[in-house]
């Protein structure tokens, strides 16, 4: 009985834990940069930026200030899910709304003069390959020093070697998740070569999903995810796995 009560107590206390992110409204970011001459290359990374606030996104405003500090030596990399929820669709009203979400990110590059790179994520793929193509076309048309890589329809790795002391390796990880085993082995070998042949350069591998993970969203799931693990299977969305 005591053992049962102890287990019950641990379960109750675990359920009371707060997993929400901590936010302090009074926090003010203060970044002190090294002396200008000491920096050869800056890489600024931001992900899931595809739902900016209509009145102005503070994160993108801060990003623009950082990028403006040394634009000729700065690359900003948007790590996917650049357009929530469904990428850039074909219909005109949906496309207009989607590009309104993408534009503030592109505007960071235009206002700062920094170089930009966009990586497609799973939300960007919800309008299919054509949606990713439309996103790349818009990015390239709106900012002179910006691109979306890998080229839509290719999984990567694609290397960028014209940065000072850095090799950037780009992956479309959404395509990697859909690969057959043989193709994934081939692409993995290419990725290893891209890393091993960098010489003295630093290597940054960029993609929307982590290369190694404990599962969807890093294995962090709420009680519904645990109980309804078949939610993604048609016809079984409301069937608790424990009953099967």
C-alpha positions in Angstrom: 0.0 0.0 0.0 2.8 2.4 0.9 4.5 1.7 -2.4 1.3 2.4 -4.3 0.8 5.7 -2.4 4.4 6.7 -3.2 4.0 6.0 -6.9 0.7 7.9 -6.8 2.3 10.9 -5.1 5.1 11.0 -7.7 2.6 10.9 -10.5 0.5 13.7 -9.0 3.6 15.9 -8.4 4.8 15.3 -12.0 1.4 16.3 -13.3 1.6 19.6 -11.4 4.8 20.7 -13.0 4.7 23.7 -15.2 6.2 23.1 -18.7 5.2 26.4 -20.2 8.1 28.7 -21.3 9.1 31.3 -18.8 8.7 34.9 -20.0 9.8 38.0 -18.2 8.2 41.0 -19.7 10.8 43.3 -18.2 13.6 41.5 -20.0 15.7 43.6 -22.4 18.2 41.9 -24.6 21.6 43.4 -24.3 24.2 42.1 -26.7 27.8 43.4 -26.7 29.5 42.6 -30.0 33.3 42.1 -30.3 35.3 44.8 -32.0 34.4 45.2 -35.6 37.7 44.1 -37.0 37.6 40.9 -35.0 34.6 39.5 -36.8 35.1 37.7 -40.1 31.6 36.3 -40.5 28.3 36.4 -38.6 25.5 33.9 -38.9 22.1 34.8 -37.3 19.7 31.9 -37.0 15.9 32.2 -36.5 13.2 29.5 -36.9 9.4 29.3 -37.1 9.1 33.0 -38.0 6.1 32.4 -40.3 3.4 34.0 -38.1 4.6 37.5 -37.3 2.3 39.9 -35.5 0.4 42.2 -38.0 1.3 45.2 -36.0 5.0 44.4 -36.1 7.0 41.5 -34.8 9.4 42.4 -32.0 11.7 39.5 -32.7 12.1 40.4 -36.3 12.7 44.0 -35.4 15.5 43.0 -33.1 16.9 40.7 -35.8 16.9 43.6 -38.2 18.9 45.7 -35.8 21.4 42.9 -35.2 21.8 42.3 -39.0 22.3 46.0 -39.7 25.3 46.1 -37.4 27.6 44.4 -40.0 25.5 43.7 -43.1 28.3 42.8 -45.4 29.6 40.1 -43.0 26.2 38.8 -41.9 24.0 36.0 -43.1 20.5 35.6 -41.7 19.2 32.0 -41.9 15.5 31.4 -41.6 15.2 27.7 -40.5 11.8 26.8 -41.9 8.1 27.2 -41.2 8.5 30.6 -42.9 4.8 30.7 -43.7 2.2 29.4 -41.3 0.0 27.4 -41.5 0.0 26.0 -45.0 2.9 27.6 -47.0 2.1 29.6 -50.1 -1.0 28.2 -51.8 -2.1 28.6 -55.4 -5.3 30.6 -54.9 -5.0 34.4 -55.0 -6.5 35.2 -51.6 -4.5 32.5 -49.8 -1.3 33.5 -51.6 -1.8 37.1 -50.7 -2.2 36.2 -47.0 0.7 33.9 -47.1 3.1 36.4 -48.6 2.0 38.9 -46.1 3.5 36.6 -43.5 6.7 36.0 -45.5 7.3 39.7 -46.3 8.4 40.9 -42.8 11.1 38.3 -42.9 12.3 39.4 -46.3 12.1 43.0 -45.2 14.7 42.2 -42.5 17.1 41.5 -45.3 16.1 44.5 -47.4 16.3 47.0 -44.5 19.6 45.7 -43.1 21.3 44.8 -46.3 22.4 41.5 -44.9 22.5 38.3 -46.9 19.6 35.8 -46.4 18.9 32.1 -46.6 15.5 30.4 -46.2 15.2 26.7 -45.5 11.8 25.1 -46.1 10.0 23.4 -43.2 7.0 21.1 -42.9 4.4 24.0 -42.9 6.0 25.4 -46.0 5.4 22.0 -47.7 1.7 21.9 -46.9 1.1 23.6 -50.3 3.2 21.0 -52.0 6.3 21.4 -54.1 4.6 24.3 -56.1 4.1 26.2 -52.8 7.8 25.9 -52.0 8.7 27.1 -55.5 6.4 30.1 -55.1 8.1 30.9 -51.8 11.5 30.8 -53.4 10.4 32.9 -56.3 9.1 35.6 -53.9 12.2 35.6 -51.8 14.5 36.0 -54.8 12.4 38.7 -56.3 12.2 40.8 -53.2 15.8 40.7 -51.8 18.9 40.8 -53.9 21.1 38.8 -51.6 18.5 36.1 -50.6 17.7 32.6 -51.7 15.8 29.5 -50.6 17.9 26.3 -50.5 18.0 23.5 -51.2 16.3 24.2 -54.6 12.7 23.0 -54.2 12.4 19.3 -55.1 15.9 18.5 -54.0 16.8 17.4 -50.5 20.4 18.5 -50.1 23.0 18.6 -48.8 23.8 21.8 -50.6 27.0 23.6 -49.5 27.7 27.3 -49.3 31.4 28.0 -49.4 31.7 31.8 -50.1 31.6 32.8 -46.4 34.7 33.7 -44.4 35.9 30.7 -42.5 32.5 28.9 -42.6 30.9 26.2 -44.7 27.1 26.2 -44.4 25.4 22.9 -45.4 21.7 23.1 -46.1 19.1 20.3 -45.9 15.5 20.1 -46.7 14.7 17.8 -43.8 11.0 17.5 -44.7 12.1 15.6 -47.8 14.5 13.5 -45.7 11.6 12.3 -43.6 9.9 11.0 -46.8 12.9 9.3 -48.3 13.3 5.6 -49.0 16.0 3.9 -46.9 18.4 3.6 -49.9 18.2 7.2 -50.8 18.6 8.3 -47.2 21.8 6.3 -46.9 23.1 7.9 -50.1 22.3 11.4 -48.8 23.7 10.7 -45.4 27.0 9.7 -47.1 26.9 13.0 -49.0 26.4 14.9 -45.8 29.3 13.2 -44.1 31.5 14.2 -47.1 30.3 17.8 -46.9 31.4 17.9 -43.3 34.6 16.0 -43.6 35.9 18.0 -46.6 35.5 21.4 -45.0 39.1 21.6 -44.0 39.9 24.3 -41.4 36.5 26.0 -41.9 33.8 25.8 -39.3 30.7 23.8 -40.5 27.1 24.7 -39.8 24.5 22.2 -40.9 21.1 23.9 -41.2 17.6 22.3 -41.6 14.2 22.6 -40.1 14.3 19.4 -38.1 17.2 18.3 -35.9 19.5 15.6 -37.3 18.9 13.5 -34.2 15.8 13.6 -32.1 13.8 11.7 -29.5 10.7 12.0 -31.8 8.1 14.5 -32.8 8.8 17.9 -31.1 11.9 16.3 -29.4 9.7 13.8 -27.5 7.9 16.4 -25.4 4.2 15.5 -25.6 1.1 16.3 -23.6 -1.3 13.7 -22.2 -3.4 13.7 -25.3 -0.3 12.8 -27.4 0.5 9.9 -25.1 -3.1 8.6 -24.9 -4.1 9.1 -28.5 -0.9 8.0 -30.3 -2.9 6.9 -33.3 -4.3 10.4 -33.9 -2.4 10.6 -37.3 -4.0 7.4 -38.5 -7.3 7.8 -40.4 -10.3 6.5 -38.5 -8.5 6.1 -35.2 -8.1 9.7 -34.1 -10.4 9.1 -31.0 -9.1 5.6 -30.1 -6.9 5.5 -27.0 -4.0 3.3 -27.6 -4.2 1.8 -24.2 -7.6 0.1 -25.1 -6.1 -1.7 -28.1 
